[in-house]
Amino acid sequence: MKRTIFYISVLFYSFAVGQTKDSAMVKKIETVTVNAKKNLVERKVDRLVYNVQNSMLSQGSSGTEVLAGTPFLKVDEDKGLLSIAGKNGVSVMVNDRMLNLSGTELINYLRNLRSENILKIEVITTPPSKYEAQGNSGIINIVLKKNQLLGWNGYLTTYYKQKTYAGFGSVAGVNYQNEKLKAAIKLQGFDEEKRSVENYQVMGKSSSVNRDDRRDMNDGLGFNATLDYSLSEKSNIGMVYDMLKGHSNMDIHSGQNYFTDDTLNFQTQTDSKHRSDFTSQMLNLYFDQKLGDHKLSFGANYYGNLPDTQVNFKTINMADHSEQMVRNLSSVDYKIYSGQADLTLNLKNIQVEAGTKYSQFSNNSAIEYYNMISGNYTIDPKKSNLFNYNEKNYAGYFSASKDFGEKWSAKIGLRYEYTDTKGFSPTTESQSDNRYGKLFPTAYISYKADANHQFSLTYSRRINRPYFRALDPFRWYSNPNTYYTGNPSLQPSFNHNIEFNYIFKNKFSANLYYQRTLNNFDQITFLDGIQLTSTYQNYYNQNNYGINLNYTDTFFKIWESNLSASFSCNETQITQFNAVPKSGQAFYYSTNNTFRLNKAKTFFLFLNYWHNLPSRDGYMSVRNRASADAGIKMSFAEKALQINLSISDIFKQSGYKANMYFSDNTQSFNNYWDARRLTLSITYNFGNQKLKNEERKINFEEKNRAQ
């Protein structure tokens, strides 16, 4: 794999040199110069907009770095999490098209986006009815630039990371455009490793102490292609295809200690080797037709993932040093299909949007466990299982928005979604069916008092459906006495969200919110003797209210700063089990700073810091967490060559420590995911990077109307 990645780098470097020589022959087009510059931060009636192209992050930054610098957003690359104003589970779109990715797969995708290609980030905390009602945390929409360069251009990026173990990768892309055709391809390869240490304790009359020391080894090769063709001045057709093939492997050494009344009565050591091959593919097809001032769009999407995993366990009973050998084989066929139609009518005094969507999710899984008996592996039918899950969603929506003079704007919408789910296990002959239809209203009103003050009030109702792993009833063992299992009877939760927003001079933003969540679900762990079981249950309702503050500005033309702070309170009602809830609160602040070190804008220094103070959420108490990051960005050869050097989690403060309180026990964990790292990346841009014809000046309003 490492040799393959090296060959990709060499191949694209050779091609880049050849393209640079030919760039003089590229067809020239007119340059459009915009007289007015957009504010770095803007407030629309239903979203906050961060104009990346006006930021110092617009050159030489990765997609995750841009998102981390966006107001109200937080990125945790090591845990694979994105959050809006402290709320996890956010959905991500690119150019209004949903990415069906999560965790490490999503972070890898975002990391390979380049800031030079990002126009703006839209933070939608209360998504309008046009978007799916799924998810309680809102949507991030990444809007990419439309390439205005005719001919060829491209880039090659190579990076090196040093954590406990070393890792590296390469990303290379080529773009081509003429009057009708826009095309781009991107190749990526990576080979990374990290160390994770996880400690979990259950302390009560019966107690267990577990420690996992894990080495994660991930590698892969990916391909991305985009194609857009103008059938006429008013219609275009296109596709986006993304494929990733690789391995997600782990070596885990874990120790388990079991107590009764503080007396050690059982102790084991387990070594396990996880070997997983995966192939994921994503395809999007679209057709857009302009009808005068109106627009009709059709889209079709496919996502598939086919991971196959083998795990070999070796457990030693420390009392008599007896050994137990177990093998686990699992395969998953995970697919998503969707199709949608959207109509936008720009009438004289009102804009109307309407559309329909159909989605189908399927997950067919098989898992087999084998015990070593007399030198041969023999299947264990009690632990082996098959599970088939199918979900269909039918949706329709309508919305209308209107400006009332220059000060007032309003938007209302209504979305209806009908869901039909079926889960079936041929092994146990158990089946779970669920059908429900729900309405999801949205409402927005905005008031612009003057050029400096803008207010808005929003409301939305949303749904949070369980993801597939939470529904799958398979038992995933980490050792013979500890396993995780899903719950096919899990129900969705529902959320009501009210927000009041204020923005001052497009620099200071305040977000005051109240959120009511019903029938919430989460992972919960039980200890029965020496059997430690984790599963998902619907077991609590919660009220959350708080305030988020953000200030973004540029000082002395050389210092760009993004300051954020949030304070929240929560009240939790436990509907089952014996968890002990208390009213809680959380406080978070961050500062992201970029400094321009020379007039040519080729040397930058960045210093970032975030801090979560100790907090309480329901029955969980989380300890202090923080991270300090620093780095430099350098550009050479008229910004064709970019070199970045950064250090993350300098003081190793981002470990996750928490206690969970129950009436008969206290559970705690202390985890660290190797977040401290040194990263060196080198990017080379080639081909036609500049437009070299006479400039044609237009005013700002005409530019907006043309878009």
Buried (B, 14 or more C-beta within 10 A) or exposed (E): EEEEBBEBBEBBBEBBEEBBEEBEEBEBBEBBEEEEEBBBBBBBBBBBBBBBBBBBBBBBBBBBBBBBBBBBBBBBBBBBBBBBBBBBBBBBBBBBBBBBBBEBBBBBBBBBBBBBBBBBBBBBBBBBBBBBBBBBBBBBBBBBEEBEBBBBBBBBBBBBBBBEBEBBBBBBBBBBBEEEEBBBBBBBBBBBBBBBBBBBBBBBEBBBBBBBBBBBBBBBBBBBBBBBEBEEEEBBBBBBBBBBBBBBBBBBEBBBBBBEEEEEEBBBBBBBEBBBBBBBBBBBBBBBBBEEEBBBBBBBBBBBBBBBBBBBBBBBBBEEEEEBBBBBBBBBBBBBBBBBBBBBBEEEEEBBBBBBBBBBBBBBBBBBBBBBEEEEBEEBEEBBBBBBBBBBBBBBBBBBBBBEEEEEBBBBBBBBBEBBBBBBBEBEEBEBEBEEEBEBEBBBBBBBEEEEEBBBBBBBBBBBBBBBBBBBBBBBBBBBBBBBBBBBBBBBBBBBBBBBBBBEEBBBBBBBBBBBBBBBBEEBBBBEEBEBBBBBBBBBBBBBBBBBBBBBBBEEEBBBBBBBBBBBBBBBEBEEEEBEBBEBBBBBBBBBBBBBBEEEEBBBBBBBBBBBBBBBBBBBBBBEBBBBBBBBBBBEEEBBBBBBBBBBBEEEBBBBBBBBBBEEBBBBBBBBBBBBBBBBBBBBBBBBBEBEEEEEEEEEEEBEEEE
